[in-house]
Amino acid sequence: MKNVEGPAYVPGHELLRGRTAVITAAAGAGIGGATARRFLEEGARVILSDAHTRRLKEYEAELAGEFGAESVGAMPCDVTDEAQIRALFDAAVREHGRLDIVVNNAGLGGTSALVDMSDDQWSRVLDVTLNGTFRCTRAALRSMRSAGAGGVIVNNASVVGWRAQAGQAHYAAAKAGVMALTRCAAAEAAQYGVRVNAVSPSLAMHPHLVKVTTPELLEELTAREAFGRYAEPWEVANVIVFLASGYSSYMTGEIVSVSSQHA
């Protein structure tokens, strides 16, 4: 029988005490927002970033009220805009002196049969999901190389980078690219003492996903999970915390599946 009861929330253990982290697409209730909260619970200073300015400001105020304004900052950033990315990373270093952790969470999905997909649909998903991760990884590596103190980059991939799903050719191609980018970046970054890994979630439920996905598809995807339920965003965030912490000090270039899908 499948266990459909949700897990107990895991308390923080100060695994990231004193670290400074930038998290993209961190406004709201998805994986990015959950990661920001978990990082703060683990003692990190967090710079939230998102293209949605209103939601970003609201979430910054919410977290600052809980964890203190000195622990939370925010700066709007569209990961398709190189100038905005440079401004984000420059501001983080200027404010905190160094950058220890970067979580590349920004991504864009959608559903379209390949035969009907336009060039614009294809390009838009790849520009946000793959090219955006590339741009932010490059900016992070430049900053960490200059500081000479190492660092950690965690990318958000997806199980569709491994497994076929109809209507997801653009998203799957982008996420497979994120996996390959992660491995190649890790090989280059090791000389700077920087580790680069990725998580690969299957189904983490949040309000935005509900808005852009049909109930039928969500039911189908949930049925594929061995636990008989979707993941909570903080369950994915817990694995990101692990990859950002010293507990994964000898891991780089790895893609960690956060999924209970049947093989």
DAJOUR-V535515 format. One record per residue. N is the residue number from 1. D_LAST is the distance of its C-alpha to the last C-alpha in Angstrom with 1 decimal. Layout:
n	d_last
N	D_LAST
N	D_LAST
This chain:
n	d_last
1	17.8
2	16.0
3	17.9
4	19.0
5	21.8
6	21.9
7	22.4
8	25.8
9	26.8
10	27.0
11	30.6
12	31.6
13	32.7
14	34.6
15	32.0
16	33.2
17	36.9
18	39.2
19	36.6
20	36.9
21	33.9
22	33.6
23	30.7
24	30.4
25	29.7
26	30.5
27	32.6
28	31.3
29	28.5
30	25.4
31	23.5
32	26.7
33	29.0
34	27.0
35	26.9
36	30.6
37	31.3
38	29.2
39	30.9
40	34.2
41	33.4
42	32.7
43	36.2
44	35.6
45	37.8
46	35.8
47	36.8
48	35.0
49	34.8
50	34.0
51	35.4
52	36.3
53	39.5
54	40.3
55	37.0
56	37.2
57	40.7
58	39.8
59	36.9
60	39.0
61	41.7
62	39.4
63	37.9
64	41.4
65	42.8
66	40.3
67	40.2
68	43.4
69	44.3
70	44.6
71	40.8
72	39.7
73	40.5
74	39.4
75	40.0
76	38.9
77	37.1
78	35.7
79	33.3
80	34.5
81	38.0
82	38.7
83	41.9
84	40.3
85	37.7
86	40.5
87	42.5
88	39.6
89	39.1
90	42.8
91	43.4
92	40.9
93	42.6
94	46.0
95	45.4
96	43.7
97	44.8
98	41.4
99	37.7
100	35.2
101	31.8
102	30.5
103	27.5
104	26.7
105	25.2
106	27.0
107	25.0
108	25.6
109	23.3
110	24.3
111	23.2
112	24.9
113	24.4
114	25.0
115	28.0
116	29.7
117	28.8
118	31.9
119	32.5
120	33.3
121	29.9
122	28.1
123	30.5
124	30.5
125	26.8
126	26.8
127	30.0
128	28.9
129	25.3
130	25.6
131	29.4
132	29.9
133	27.6
134	29.4
135	32.8
136	32.1
137	30.6
138	33.7
139	36.0
140	34.4
141	34.7
142	38.3
143	39.1
144	37.5
145	39.0
146	42.4
147	42.2
148	41.3
149	39.6
150	35.9
151	33.3
152	29.7
153	27.8
154	24.5
155	22.9
156	20.6
157	17.9
158	14.9
159	11.2
160	12.9
161	14.4
162	11.2
163	9.9
164	12.6
165	14.2
166	17.6
167	20.5
168	19.1
169	20.3
170	22.7
171	20.6
172	17.6
173	20.2
174	21.8
175	18.9
176	17.9
177	21.6
178	21.5
179	19.0
180	21.3
181	24.3
182	23.1
183	22.8
184	26.2
185	27.9
186	26.9
187	28.5
188	31.6
189	31.9
190	31.8
191	35.5
192	36.3
193	34.5
194	31.9
195	28.2
196	25.8
197	22.1
198	19.7
199	17.3
200	14.4
201	14.1
202	12.2
203	14.8
204	18.0
205	20.8
206	24.3
207	27.4
208	27.1
209	23.6
210	25.1
211	28.0
212	26.1
213	23.3
214	24.0
215	23.5
216	21.6
217	19.0
218	18.7
219	18.3
220	15.6
221	13.6
222	14.3
223	13.1
224	9.5
225	9.9
226	9.6
227	13.2
228	14.5
229	16.1
230	16.2
231	17.0
232	20.7
233	21.8
234	23.3
235	20.1
236	19.1
237	22.7
238	22.6
239	20.2
240	22.6
241	25.5
242	24.0
243	23.6
244	27.2
245	28.7
246	30.1
247	27.3
248	25.2
249	28.4
250	26.9
251	23.8
252	24.2
253	22.3
254	19.0
255	16.3
256	14.9
257	11.8
258	13.1
259	10.3
260	8.8
261	6.4
262	3.8
263	0.0
